[in-house]
């Protein structure tokens, strides 16, 4: 029976593979940056509507978001997340054209396999992953609440991984205010906002030797004055910080606030901390899901390595705090080509990438069907989610 199911999955994926490949090329050749994905989102929404999905577009108050639903009787509910925004200047250097099309391919195959399960399949178009991340506000707005699984795959080079670990991320604009004066004629009448900003950086650096390995604080000066002969009245920095959990991120946020206010106090300046966009959460990882995905990918002939330590952030993390979530990495090239490069964008059009797309879609469909049909596994995943979420919230 298992062998027959694997054959049916393969055949369903192959039926839509050519259209998915065409979609990937279209997205590659017509890259649209975050929140401007009008052609990309319309193309995907039109495909899904033509395949019989009930499509809401626009969705959630976002012009380039959508939700496509296939209701197949009572049962579990899953979400497949679709990305399609490109990077400025270099196009689809993060592979969203490839793994966005992979998600569409998996959704189409699942609809064709409706005789194997009962439940609801939602394909959710999530724009602006490279910017503010639509999944952040969608998660806050309960779009993923109650889901038995939310899943997507992300392109990479090298070998596959059963999940992607990420760090929590937040950012502030830190603005210091002083008093201007002529830097030579009467500097004693001035209060240097730039001096306070520099001291703020010094205080952050003084704390670094006590950082745990997961903590990262990075900053750039946005405003440091207008002319060297004027004591700067204003100075601003853009500060981005990460940690291994939401709870630990709160501690980093408190440290940054203290350093900013301490620098301002010492230099007689005012200071304001303004939150910059939405915060990205770390990943709530569920071993039961990762083990199953590793086994599925291996059975499909993929080379699979353990999950790497986190080196970045993703809005998928925010979803993982709301329901069981998985974001495996699908290797589209044997070479470890770096993401966010033109070389990686070019690699998404190679035959090897098309084969990886099909393998990834089969793996995603296999996991979704197991969630839909295996109550014991579904309960284990649900229990694992509650367990790991509790650990994260303790910090």
C-alpha positions in Angstrom: 0.0 0.0 0.0 2.8 2.4 0.9 4.5 1.7 -2.4 1.3 2.5 -4.3 0.9 5.8 -2.4 4.5 6.8 -3.3 3.7 6.0 -7.0 0.5 8.1 -6.9 2.4 11.0 -5.3 5.1 10.8 -8.0 2.5 10.7 -10.8 0.6 13.7 -9.4 3.7 15.8 -9.1 4.8 14.9 -12.6 1.4 15.9 -14.0 2.0 19.5 -12.9 5.8 19.6 -13.1 6.0 21.4 -16.5 3.7 24.2 -15.4 5.7 24.6 -12.2 8.9 24.8 -14.1 7.3 27.4 -16.4 6.2 29.4 -13.4 9.7 29.3 -11.9 11.2 30.7 -15.1 8.5 33.4 -15.4 9.2 34.6 -11.8 13.0 34.5 -12.6 12.6 36.5 -15.7 10.1 39.0 -14.1 11.5 39.6 -10.6 9.5 41.9 -8.4 10.8 43.2 -5.0 9.0 43.0 -1.7 5.4 44.2 -1.6 5.6 45.0 -5.3 4.9 41.4 -6.5 1.8 42.3 -8.5 2.5 40.2 -11.6 4.0 37.3 -9.6 1.1 37.0 -7.2 -1.5 37.4 -9.9 0.1 34.7 -12.0 0.1 32.2 -9.1 -3.4 33.1 -8.0 -4.7 32.6 -11.5 -3.0 29.2 -11.8 -4.5 28.0 -8.5 -8.0 29.3 -9.4 -7.7 27.5 -12.7 -7.0 24.2 -10.9 -10.1 24.5 -8.8 -8.9 26.2 -5.6 -11.1 28.8 -3.9 -8.9 31.9 -4.1 -8.9 35.0 -1.9 -6.9 37.7 -3.6 -5.8 40.2 -2.3 -5.7 38.6 1.2 -5.2 39.9 4.7 -5.2 43.6 3.6 -2.1 43.0 1.5 -2.3 43.7 -2.3 0.1 40.9 -3.2 -0.9 38.2 -0.7 -3.4 35.5 -1.4 -5.0 32.4 0.1 -6.1 29.5 -2.0 -8.2 26.8 -0.3 -9.2 23.2 -1.1 -11.8 21.8 1.2 -11.9 18.0 1.1 -14.3 17.1 3.9 -13.7 17.2 7.7 -10.3 16.6 9.1 -6.9 18.2 9.7 -6.0 21.6 8.3 -2.6 22.4 6.8 -1.0 25.5 5.2 1.6 25.5 2.5 3.4 28.9 2.4 4.5 30.4 -0.9 7.2 33.0 -1.4 7.8 35.0 -4.6 9.5 38.3 -3.9 12.9 39.0 -5.4 16.0 41.0 -4.2 16.8 44.5 -5.5 19.3 44.5 -8.3 20.1 40.7 -8.3 16.6 39.3 -8.9 15.8 35.8 -7.4 19.2 35.3 -5.7 17.4 33.6 -2.8 15.6 31.2 -5.0 12.0 32.2 -4.3 11.1 31.6 -7.9 12.1 28.0 -7.5 10.8 27.1 -4.0 7.7 29.2 -4.5 6.9 27.2 -7.6 7.7 24.0 -5.6 5.0 24.9 -3.1 2.5 25.5 -5.8 3.4 22.2 -7.4 2.9 20.4 -4.0 -0.5 22.1 -3.6 -1.7 21.1 -7.1 -0.6 17.5 -6.5 -2.4 17.3 -3.1 -5.6 18.4 -4.8 -5.3 15.6 -7.3 -4.7 13.1 -4.5 -8.0 14.1 -2.7 -9.1 10.4 -2.6 -6.3 9.6 -0.1 -7.3 12.0 2.7 -10.0 14.1 4.3 -9.2 17.7 5.4 -8.4 21.2 4.3 -5.4 22.4 2.3 -4.6 26.1 2.2 -1.9 27.6 0.0 -0.9 31.0 1.4 0.9 33.6 -0.7 3.3 35.4 1.7 4.9 38.4 0.1 7.8 40.6 1.3 9.9 37.9 3.0 13.1 39.9 2.1 11.7 43.0 3.9 9.2 43.1 6.7 7.9 39.6 6.2 4.2 39.1 5.6 4.2 36.0 7.8 4.9 38.2 10.8 1.6 40.1 10.6 -0.2 37.0 9.4 0.9 35.1 12.4 0.0 37.9 14.7 -3.4 38.0 13.0 -4.1 34.3 13.7 -3.9 33.2 10.1 -2.0 30.1 11.1 -3.7 29.4 14.5 -5.1 25.9 14.8 -3.2 24.5 11.8 -2.0 20.9 12.1 1.0 21.9 10.0 2.4 24.9 8.2 5.2 24.0 5.7 7.4 25.4 3.0 10.8 24.5 1.5 13.7 26.9 0.9 16.2 26.6 -1.8 19.9 26.1 -1.0 23.1 24.8 -2.5 25.0 21.7 -1.3 22.9 19.1 0.6 19.3 19.0 1.9 18.4 19.6 5.5 15.1 18.5 7.2 14.6 22.0 8.7 16.0 25.5 8.8 17.0 26.9 12.2 16.8 30.7 12.6 17.4 33.4 15.2 14.9 35.9 16.6 15.5 39.3 15.2 14.4 42.8 16.1 15.6 46.3 15.2 15.5 49.9 16.4 16.3 53.3 15.1 18.2 55.0 18.0 18.0 58.8 17.7 20.1 61.1 19.9 19.4 64.8 20.3 21.8 67.5 21.5 22.4 71.1 20.7 24.3 72.6 17.8 27.1 75.2 18.0 30.1 76.3 16.1 32.7 73.7 16.5 35.5 76.2 16.8 34.1 79.6 17.8 31.9 78.3 20.7 31.8 74.5 21.1 31.1 74.9 24.8 27.6 76.0 23.8 27.0 72.7 22.1 25.9 69.2 23.1 27.2 66.6 20.7 24.6 64.0 19.7 27.3 62.3 17.7 29.4 61.9 20.8 26.5 60.2 22.6 25.9 57.9 19.6 29.6 56.9 19.6 29.5 56.3 23.3 26.4 54.1 22.8 28.4 51.9 20.4 31.3 51.8 22.9 28.9 50.6 25.6 27.5 47.9 23.4 31.0 46.7 22.5 31.9 46.6 26.2 29.1 44.1 26.7 30.2 41.8 23.9 32.6 39.7 25.9 29.6 38.5 28.0 27.4 37.7 25.1 26.2 34.1 24.7 27.1 32.7 21.3 23.5 33.2 19.9 23.5 37.0 20.5 24.5 39.3 17.7 24.2 43.1 17.7 25.0 45.0 14.5 24.6 48.7 13.7 25.2 51.5 11.1 25.2 55.2 11.5 22.3 56.8 9.6 23.0 60.4 10.6 26.1 61.8 12.3 25.9 65.5 11.5 25.9 67.7 8.5 29.2 69.6 8.6 32.5 69.1 10.6 32.4 72.7 11.8 29.0 72.3 13.5 28.5 70.3 16.8 26.0 67.7 15.6 22.5 68.3 17.1 21.2 65.0 15.8 22.7 61.5 15.4 20.9 58.3 14.5 21.9 54.6 14.3 20.0 51.6 12.8 20.6 48.8 15.3 19.7 45.1 14.5 20.0 42.4 17.1 19.4 38.7 17.2 19.1 35.9 19.8 18.3 32.2 20.0 14.8 32.7 21.4 12.1 35.3 21.8 12.7 35.3 25.6 16.5 35.9 25.2 15.8 38.6 22.7 13.9 40.6 25.3 17.1 40.6 27.4 19.1 41.9 24.5 16.5 44.6 23.9 16.7 45.7 27.6 20.5 45.8 27.3 20.4 48.0 24.2 17.9 50.4 25.9 20.2 50.7 28.9 23.3 51.4 26.8 21.4 54.1 24.8 20.0 55.8 27.9 23.3 55.6 29.7 25.1 57.2 26.8 22.5 60.0 26.6 22.7 60.6 30.3 26.5 60.9 30.3 26.5 63.3 27.4 23.5 65.4 28.4 21.5 64.3 25.3 18.0 63.2 24.7 17.4 59.7 23.1 14.5 58.0 21.5 14.3 54.3 20.5 11.9 53.6 17.6 11.0 50.1 16.8 11.8 49.3 13.1 9.3 47.0 11.3 8.1 43.7 12.7 10.3 41.4 14.7 11.2 38.0 13.3 11.0 35.0 15.7 13.3 32.1 16.1 12.3 28.6 15.0 10.3 26.3 17.3 11.8 23.0 16.0 9.8 19.8 16.4 12.1 16.7 16.3 9.2 14.4 15.2 8.7 16.5 12.1 12.4 16.8 11.3 13.0 13.0 11.7 10.1 12.2 9.4 11.2 14.7 6.7 14.8 13.5 6.8 13.6 9.9 6.2 11.3 11.0 3.4 14.0 12.9 1.6 16.5 10.1 2.0 14.0 7.6 0.6 13.6 9.9 -2.4 17.4 9.7 -3.1 18.4 13.1 -1.7 21.6 13.7 0.3 20.5 14.9 3.8 22.6 16.5 6.5 21.7 17.5 10.0 20.2 20.9 10.6 22.9 23.6 10.6 23.2 26.2 13.4 21.3 29.3 12.7 23.0 32.1 10.8 20.1 34.3 9.9 16.4 35.0 10.4 13.1 34.3 8.7 9.5 35.2 9.1 8.7 31.5 9.1 9.9 31.6 12.7 6.8 33.7 13.7 4.6 31.0 12.2 6.4 28.3 14.2 5.2 30.0 17.5 1.5 29.5 16.3 1.4 25.9 15.0 3.7 23.0 14.1 5.9 24.4 11.4 8.6 23.0 9.1 10.9 24.7 6.5 13.3 22.0 5.0 16.1 23.1 2.8 16.1 21.6 -0.7 19.4 21.5 -2.5 19.1 22.7 -6.1 22.8 22.4 -6.9 25.6 20.1 -5.7 27.8 23.2 -5.4 27.4 25.2 -2.1 26.5 28.4 -4.0 25.8 31.3 -1.6 22.3 32.7 -1.4 21.6 36.3 -2.4 23.9 36.1 -5.4 23.3 36.2 -9.1 25.0 32.8 -9.4 22.3 31.3 -7.2 19.6 33.0 -9.3 21.1 31.5 -12.4 21.2 28.0 -10.7 17.5 28.0 -10.2 17.1 27.5 -14.0 19.4 24.5 -14.3 18.0 21.0 -15.0 19.3 20.0 -11.6 17.1 22.6 -9.9 14.0 21.4 -11.8 14.7 17.8 -10.5 15.1 19.1 -7.0 11.8 21.0 -7.3 10.0 17.7 -8.1 11.7 15.8 -5.3 10.9 18.6 -2.8 7.3 18.6 -3.9 7.0 14.8 -3.5 8.6 15.1 0.0 6.2 17.9 1.0 3.2 16.0 -0.2 4.3 12.8 1.6 4.6 14.6 4.9 1.3 16.4 4.5 -0.5 13.1 3.7 1.1 11.5 6.9 -0.3 14.4 8.9 -3.7 14.1 7.3 -4.0 10.3 7.6 -1.9 9.1 10.6 -3.6 10.2 13.8 -0.9 8.8 16.0 1.8 10.8 14.1 -0.4 14.0 14.1 -0.8 13.7 17.9 2.9 13.2 18.4 3.6 16.3 16.3 1.1 18.3 18.3 2.6 17.2 21.6 6.1 17.9 20.3 5.0 21.4 19.3 3.6 22.1 22.8 6.7 20.7 24.5 9.2 22.7 22.4 7.1 25.9 22.6 7.2 25.7 26.4 11.0 25.3 26.3 11.3 28.4 24.0 9.1 30.5 26.2 11.3 29.7 29.2 14.2 31.1 27.3 
